[in-house]
Amino acid sequence: MLEGFAIWANPSSPHAEGRKAKAALEDARARVKTALGWDGEVIFTSGASEAAELALGRVKGGARLVSAVEHDAILAAAPEAERLPVRSDGSLDMELLAEAVQRERPVVAVQQINSETGNRQALEEVFRLVDGAGGLLIADCAQGAGKFTLPPCDMAIISAHKFGGPIGVGALLVTDFSILAPSGGHERGYRRGTENLPGIMGMAAALEAGNIPYIDPDILEPLDTLADDCRKLGGIWLADRLADATPYVRALAMPGMSGSAQLMRFDMAGIAVSQGSACSSGTLKKSHVLEAMGLDDDTASRTIRVSFGWNTTRTEVEKFCEVWLDMARRAA
């Protein structure tokens, strides 16, 4: 990012400084594609929310269909979209999806990994159904890019800060520009606003520095013991119910204490957790994700989400487990 600030100029300007910035921008674009194994096009954005609006607002297709457990940014980008139901394990109902896509070139948006539960959707099967019906699949990979291989899709949404990059930058990956209506401006005419060159270079660097697995499994090992303790105390370890639980987002319900009370106590202990999606958790409203999965109101109100990043340490994980267990025993 420091290199990007040092050479910054408008990449669209024809003068020497602009051409230098343009070269750095295109170099970063190529690096992002290589790091993600993406053969299509890359449109840099201010983050996943803008990428979602661009994808759902400018895609050349028919009816919009979104899963009922999508991130609020997806739901806001397509407020009139038909909601696709999920099963109690968080997975899309494939039989209903197969029926829903039987219309003229449907546009389907499905997340790779849920930001509240950590459940992974079977996007290979989703893509097969959507593509077979002549539709287009938008995969929200904000929680998966840089941690897991990108799934087959026509468009993918990514956000840099989700894999250790800077805030305020992301991208929409597109198989071919022809599926989008251009808006004029930058990014080959598909996005308005001067590109954030320092942020884009930071995003490329973060992707190149990443590893799979994203976090050493040894760091998260204490969670296995906590899961057993949670079950014994009458709590709910949501991964037990998920179709395909992933390791970097965990949700659990504590017996006898509301999620909002847990948040305050964890905060006092120096631990940051969330209730629902981080983008809407400040409202303390009921999670639409847990509601779509059929969790009762009481369980949903006692459920918190804890996420782990590239810089999470085993000591931090152990402290979270210790504090959660102490709180649960006192609440019992």
Legacy VTK file of the C-alpha trace (Angstrom):
# vtk DataFile Version 3.0
C-alpha trace
ASCII
DATASET POLYDATA
POINTS 332 float
0.000 0.000 0.000
2.873 2.376 0.742
4.192 1.738 -2.764
0.751 2.517 -4.137
0.529 5.801 -2.241
3.988 6.768 -3.487
3.100 6.316 -7.165
-0.534 7.337 -6.966
-2.096 9.177 -9.866
-5.358 8.693 -11.708
-4.779 5.503 -13.748
-7.031 6.906 -16.472
-4.870 9.983 -17.030
-2.716 9.908 -20.191
0.311 11.637 -18.664
3.407 9.783 -17.475
2.319 9.564 -13.826
-1.087 8.258 -14.869
0.489 5.649 -17.117
2.741 4.542 -14.263
-0.286 4.147 -11.990
-2.130 2.301 -14.756
0.722 -0.168 -15.106
0.676 -0.834 -11.354
-3.105 -1.261 -11.445
-2.968 -3.801 -14.262
-0.118 -5.633 -12.571
-2.249 -5.938 -9.414
-5.202 -7.120 -11.503
-3.107 -9.895 -13.019
-1.777 -10.882 -9.590
-5.292 -11.091 -8.125
-6.413 -13.314 -10.989
-3.393 -15.587 -10.599
-3.748 -15.839 -6.813
-7.420 -16.769 -7.097
-7.057 -18.982 -10.163
-9.588 -16.818 -12.045
-9.492 -16.866 -15.851
-12.079 -14.144 -16.438
-12.199 -10.410 -15.812
-11.715 -8.428 -12.578
-13.573 -5.212 -11.763
-12.153 -3.487 -8.692
-14.726 -2.015 -6.286
-14.892 -0.383 -2.867
-15.841 -3.714 -1.325
-18.310 -6.578 -1.439
-21.421 -4.401 -1.074
-20.610 -2.360 -4.178
-19.685 -5.522 -6.062
-23.082 -7.005 -5.150
-24.929 -3.924 -6.359
-22.963 -3.941 -9.597
-23.543 -7.651 -10.167
-27.244 -7.755 -9.409
-28.029 -4.326 -10.822
-26.213 -4.582 -14.148
-26.275 -8.267 -15.040
-28.094 -9.026 -18.283
-30.593 -11.611 -17.180
-34.111 -12.324 -16.082
-35.649 -12.911 -12.664
-33.390 -12.473 -9.646
-33.295 -15.359 -7.160
-31.373 -15.225 -3.878
-31.064 -17.694 -1.044
-32.885 -16.842 2.183
-29.607 -16.814 4.139
-27.702 -14.319 2.006
-25.798 -11.397 3.524
-27.781 -8.181 3.983
-25.741 -6.568 1.176
-27.073 -9.115 -1.321
-30.645 -8.770 -0.110
-30.404 -4.967 -0.326
-28.989 -5.135 -3.857
-31.983 -7.181 -5.026
-34.912 -6.240 -2.767
-37.508 -7.650 -5.162
-35.710 -10.960 -5.675
-37.424 -14.250 -4.962
-36.089 -15.866 -1.777
-34.904 -19.452 -2.149
-35.573 -21.500 1.015
-32.925 -23.454 2.887
-33.171 -26.617 4.947
-32.668 -26.742 8.700
-28.977 -27.530 8.093
-28.517 -24.246 6.203
-28.204 -25.841 2.778
-30.224 -24.729 -0.219
-33.210 -26.888 -1.032
-31.961 -28.210 -4.381
-35.317 -29.611 -5.457
-36.965 -26.212 -5.058
-33.973 -24.532 -6.728
-34.303 -26.844 -9.737
-37.933 -25.759 -10.089
-37.230 -22.059 -9.497
-34.606 -21.761 -12.251
-37.000 -22.998 -14.934
-37.573 -19.532 -16.380
-35.874 -17.323 -18.946
-32.212 -16.752 -18.033
-32.580 -16.510 -14.249
-29.912 -14.747 -12.174
-29.185 -16.642 -8.952
-27.116 -15.262 -6.046
-25.802 -17.736 -3.468
-23.023 -17.287 -0.924
-20.081 -19.640 -0.767
-19.840 -19.567 3.044
-22.339 -18.036 5.433
-20.959 -15.187 7.525
-23.097 -16.060 10.565
-22.877 -19.847 10.718
-19.844 -20.810 8.636
-21.918 -23.222 6.544
-20.670 -23.843 2.997
-23.158 -24.187 0.164
-22.722 -26.882 -2.474
-22.073 -24.353 -5.235
-20.862 -26.977 -7.684
-24.356 -28.468 -7.700
-25.986 -25.033 -7.656
-23.958 -23.982 -10.692
-24.872 -27.189 -12.522
-28.579 -26.515 -12.019
-28.386 -22.807 -12.862
-26.111 -23.240 -15.865
-28.188 -26.141 -17.136
-31.248 -23.888 -17.117
-29.399 -21.211 -19.090
-29.079 -18.929 -16.072
-26.252 -17.048 -14.397
-24.796 -17.701 -10.932
-23.407 -14.931 -8.721
-21.336 -16.430 -5.899
-20.778 -14.256 -2.828
-17.258 -15.384 -1.944
-16.542 -12.654 0.620
-16.086 -15.258 3.363
-14.374 -17.850 1.168
-11.940 -16.089 -1.167
-8.363 -16.416 0.008
-9.374 -19.278 2.309
-10.972 -21.783 -0.067
-10.873 -22.407 -3.810
-13.337 -20.299 -5.758
-16.429 -22.287 -6.815
-17.682 -22.516 -10.414
-19.791 -19.423 -11.159
-20.387 -16.631 -13.654
-19.520 -13.879 -11.180
-17.804 -13.902 -7.795
-17.797 -11.212 -5.109
-14.703 -10.748 -2.934
-13.691 -8.382 -0.119
-10.054 -7.697 0.767
-10.396 -7.271 4.524
-11.898 -10.753 4.840
-8.524 -12.327 3.968
-6.159 -9.901 5.676
-6.139 -7.103 3.100
-7.111 -3.460 3.632
-10.636 -2.209 4.229
-12.536 -0.353 1.545
-11.538 -2.455 -1.447
-12.879 -5.566 -3.141
-13.723 -6.856 -6.579
-16.336 -8.385 -8.809
-14.932 -11.286 -10.798
-16.733 -11.776 -14.118
-16.310 -14.599 -16.611
-17.042 -12.208 -19.484
-17.867 -8.503 -19.635
-20.696 -9.292 -22.060
-22.966 -10.451 -19.214
-22.899 -6.954 -17.655
-24.327 -3.676 -18.923
-21.587 -0.992 -18.839
-22.135 2.196 -16.841
-19.313 4.324 -18.192
-16.356 5.620 -16.227
-13.450 3.533 -14.994
-12.710 -0.198 -14.944
-13.215 -0.534 -18.698
-16.484 1.363 -18.400
-18.116 -0.966 -15.861
-17.584 1.050 -12.686
-17.614 4.744 -11.845
-15.073 6.253 -9.461
-11.291 6.435 -9.539
-9.648 3.169 -8.512
-8.158 2.870 -5.030
-4.670 1.932 -6.227
-2.997 1.582 -2.778
-5.875 -0.587 -1.537
-5.861 -2.703 -4.686
-2.129 -3.313 -4.380
-2.632 -4.233 -0.724
-5.364 -6.681 -1.690
-3.104 -8.373 -4.233
-0.311 -8.627 -1.674
-2.641 -10.120 0.945
-3.843 -12.788 -1.478
-0.265 -13.684 -2.380
0.719 -13.890 1.284
-2.181 -16.175 2.158
-2.024 -19.894 2.711
-4.411 -22.824 2.576
-5.299 -23.812 5.218
-5.920 -20.178 6.090
-5.200 -20.808 9.772
-3.064 -23.563 11.273
-5.561 -26.163 12.576
-3.586 -26.332 15.831
-4.652 -22.754 16.616
-8.330 -23.710 16.550
-7.919 -27.038 18.372
-9.232 -25.712 21.753
-12.648 -25.283 20.105
-13.069 -29.060 19.961
-13.028 -29.243 23.756
-15.334 -26.236 24.012
-17.806 -27.936 21.681
-17.996 -30.932 24.026
-18.427 -28.658 27.055
-21.114 -26.667 25.253
-23.139 -29.807 24.532
-22.777 -31.087 28.122
-24.041 -27.793 29.531
-27.110 -27.862 27.317
-25.889 -25.302 24.822
-26.015 -25.614 21.056
-22.900 -25.947 18.920
-24.448 -24.971 15.609
-21.814 -26.761 13.505
-23.439 -30.025 14.642
-26.514 -29.091 12.601
-24.856 -27.667 9.485
-24.591 -29.356 6.120
-20.932 -28.389 5.660
-19.420 -26.518 8.611
-16.199 -24.604 7.938
-13.586 -23.749 10.579
-13.254 -19.954 10.516
-16.779 -18.958 11.626
-18.479 -20.676 14.563
-21.912 -20.048 16.047
-23.025 -21.305 19.442
-25.945 -20.741 21.788
-25.277 -20.383 25.511
-27.902 -21.739 27.900
-29.433 -19.143 30.205
-27.958 -15.954 28.718
-28.989 -13.736 25.824
-26.605 -13.029 23.004
-26.618 -9.290 23.768
-25.596 -9.964 27.383
-22.830 -12.268 26.159
-21.533 -9.581 23.805
-21.203 -7.076 26.641
-19.428 -9.533 28.914
-17.061 -10.689 26.184
-16.307 -7.062 25.356
-15.430 -6.382 29.002
-13.061 -9.374 28.810
-11.360 -7.898 25.728
-12.937 -10.352 23.293
-14.819 -9.192 20.194
-17.702 -11.409 19.060
-20.913 -10.700 17.149
-24.574 -11.527 17.160
-25.738 -12.124 13.619
-23.973 -10.352 10.740
-21.377 -7.755 11.732
-22.955 -5.290 9.279
-26.294 -5.409 11.098
-25.419 -6.670 14.585
-25.550 -3.143 16.004
-29.335 -3.300 15.659
-29.555 -6.514 17.723
-32.403 -7.605 15.467
-33.241 -11.270 15.048
-30.965 -13.019 12.575
-32.754 -13.710 9.292
-30.246 -16.521 8.710
-31.156 -18.424 11.872
-34.834 -17.730 11.230
-34.577 -19.175 7.708
-32.969 -22.296 9.180
-35.927 -22.740 11.505
-34.207 -21.998 14.830
-36.689 -21.008 17.509
-36.640 -17.446 18.828
-35.149 -18.388 22.186
-32.214 -20.287 20.683
-31.592 -17.558 18.111
-31.552 -14.901 20.847
-28.841 -16.824 22.724
-26.612 -17.444 19.694
-23.371 -15.567 19.090
-20.866 -15.750 16.254
-17.106 -15.874 16.674
-14.765 -15.504 13.693
-11.055 -16.235 13.356
-8.607 -14.382 11.126
-5.106 -14.782 9.760
-3.618 -13.158 12.898
-5.666 -15.085 15.478
-3.458 -16.870 18.023
-4.050 -20.062 19.963
-3.824 -18.052 23.182
-6.708 -15.876 22.028
-8.790 -18.924 21.129
-8.058 -20.475 24.514
-9.118 -17.253 26.254
-12.394 -17.177 24.336
-13.106 -20.784 25.338
-12.248 -20.086 28.969
-14.462 -16.991 29.177
-17.397 -18.661 27.383
-17.250 -21.682 29.680
-17.060 -19.536 32.819
-20.045 -17.453 31.664
-22.093 -20.548 30.794
-21.438 -22.194 34.159
-22.466 -19.033 36.012
-25.617 -18.704 33.922
-26.640 -22.347 34.427
LINES 1 333
332 0 1 2 3 4 5 6 7 8 9 10 11 12 13 14 15 16 17 18 19 20 21 22 23 24 25 26 27 28 29 30 31 32 33 34 35 36 37 38 39 40 41 42 43 44 45 46 47 48 49 50 51 52 53 54 55 56 57 58 59 60 61 62 63 64 65 66 67 68 69 70 71 72 73 74 75 76 77 78 79 80 81 82 83 84 85 86 87 88 89 90 91 92 93 94 95 96 97 98 99 100 101 102 103 104 105 106 107 108 109 110 111 112 113 114 115 116 117 118 119 120 121 122 123 124 125 126 127 128 129 130 131 132 133 134 135 136 137 138 139 140 141 142 143 144 145 146 147 148 149 150 151 152 153 154 155 156 157 158 159 160 161 162 163 164 165 166 167 168 169 170 171 172 173 174 175 176 177 178 179 180 181 182 183 184 185 186 187 188 189 190 191 192 193 194 195 196 197 198 199 200 201 202 203 204 205 206 207 208 209 210 211 212 213 214 215 216 217 218 219 220 221 222 223 224 225 226 227 228 229 230 231 232 233 234 235 236 237 238 239 240 241 242 243 244 245 246 247 248 249 250 251 252 253 254 255 256 257 258 259 260 261 262 263 264 265 266 267 268 269 270 271 272 273 274 275 276 277 278 279 280 281 282 283 284 285 286 287 288 289 290 291 292 293 294 295 296 297 298 299 300 301 302 303 304 305 306 307 308 309 310 311 312 313 314 315 316 317 318 319 320 321 322 323 324 325 326 327 328 329 330 331
